[in-house]
Amino acid sequence: MIKEFKEFIARGNVIDLAVGVIIGGAFTSIVKSLVDYLINPLIGIFIGGIDFSDWVFRVGDATFRFGSFINAVINFLIVAFIVFLLVKGVNRFLIRKKEEEATVTTPEVQLLEEIRDLLKK
């Protein structure tokens, strides 16, 4: 059982997932500080503030803080957009790299292409 557990943990998928979760946690704090300290104040300049947390409504003794929910949704949309831009940039880089690798032909491929062209004639 211990051997199977070691094999399970040593699998690439489990390790990749663990690394992804750890990096994701660290990345979350970076993006949250970017949103809280740079983007929200910038948006606040144009609309006169972005803090809706004081917006509440009451029904009897219950208080519904829907303004905090609005803040959370806005922050989520900003974070999602930033992550989208980052992924888009990384994908663009990877596609260019793959295209460069695809254009490089080996001598064997060049020889086969020459033979093919001669056979067509």
Buried (B, 14 or more C-beta within 10 A) or exposed (E): EEEEEEEEEEEEEEEEEEEEEEEEEEEEEEBEEBBEEEBBEEBEEEEEEBEBBEBEEEEEEEEEBEBBEBBEEBBEEBBEEBEEEEEEEEEEEEEEEEEEEEEEEEEEEEEEEEEEEEEEE
